[in-house]
Amino acid sequence: MSRLGIAIIGASARSTMMFGHLKKRPEDGFVTGAYDIIPERAKYILEHYEVPDAIVYDSLEQAVSDPRADAAFISTTDCAHAECSIAALRAGKHVFCEKPMALSVGECDAVMDAAKDARGIFYLGMNLRHGPVHETLHEILASGQLGKLLSIEANEYYHGGRTYFRRWNRLRKFGGGLWITKACHDFDLLNWMAGGGAKRVFATSSLSYFKPKPQAGTHCRQCSIASQCPDCLDVEVHKGWVTVGLAAITEQATGVPRDLCLYNSDKDTFDNAIAVVDYDNDVRATYTVNVVSPRNTRQMRLMGTDGAAEGDMRTGIVTVWPGRDKDKVVHDMTERMKSGHGGADAGIVADFLRCCRTGDKPRSSWQEGRASVQLGLAARQSCDTGKPVTIPD
């Protein structure tokens, strides 16, 4: 197959990893055009990445029917993933869909039906499966070094996640809440490591810190305490960044300030949470997410009958304890972690393009996408009700 034509659907921060890859490796493919519900965003991102031969599509239908496009890269707001994926699959395109696959099990099933009948592959953007730390942990586990896996502990501390509360991710109608828009990543990792089906979850969460402040304004530019607030966003900073440019265009088109107050913005999700998951193969897992604490890392610990392993995305170190009386083994992943998400973004884009050419099964597809959404929805329901939730087979 010659160079792949890629139609970008959703001119967003996540689409930049495809633009960046093709800029570095033009032999892999080219962008045919971009579609966004705000056309100025599509125009801006094509100009930013200097793609003069690409066009701004007028509609989703035009994007997925472009004969120059072999594949569609879907990086819209989460609530549009299912609609865009189905349209591209029915048009015969290969599809890369950013996580989550959809916001409901019903939408996931609709994507699955379209994918089963499609000529192209459906690749779900669970990029952490391609990160060197989690890849190595999975390889160690699959090798049998740890014996029978008993428990998984996963922690995500992400101070940058506070910006969700001025973006669309703060509202369930757009992203499903943080159990979906954020945690589907980590639930997928739990499912991958556990090697079984999640059968029950109990979760607890709270908006503990980013609560309303009467003395603050609705957005930073008109706030009387902005100079004293560590969370103030200065819209005049980093004007050359593509994400800053996109945010400015969105503000102009929608009228919603891009510097919404993290505390006073309307939101229906949490800033810290814990979930406990039981699997049908006698594995238990915990997952903690915190977007308040100043620490930034993802950690995972695997505890087996014969050994243990842990990894940290901040340090890039994976440590293995192969037995009770054996010395630990340390693996340093830092040289492989130079792209976004600890090296995961570069890996997943390259693998998607490879699968388009070979027809190989993606590392994560619709089965994995549905399972992570189902687990996220169950965790959200558990928080809403205060009760454990059984997950249907």
MOJO-V277197 format. One record per helix or strand of 2 or more residues. SS is the DSSP state (a for helix, b for strand). FROM is the first residue (numbers start at 1). TO is the last residue. If there is no record, write none. Layout:
# MOJO-V277197
{{SS:FROM:TO} {SS:FROM:TO}}
This chain:
# MOJO-V277197
{{b:4:9} {a:16:24} {a:26:28} {b:29:35} {a:39:48} {b:55:56} {a:60:65} {b:71:74} {a:78:90} {b:94:98} {a:105:116} {b:122:125} {a:127:130} {a:132:142} {b:149:158} {a:159:166} {a:168:170} {a:172:175} {a:178:181} {a:184:194} {b:198:206} {a:220:222} {a:226:228} {a:242:254} {b:272:279} {b:284:290} {b:296:304} {b:308:312} {b:317:321} {b:329:332} {a:334:336} {a:344:358} {a:366:385} {b:389:390}}
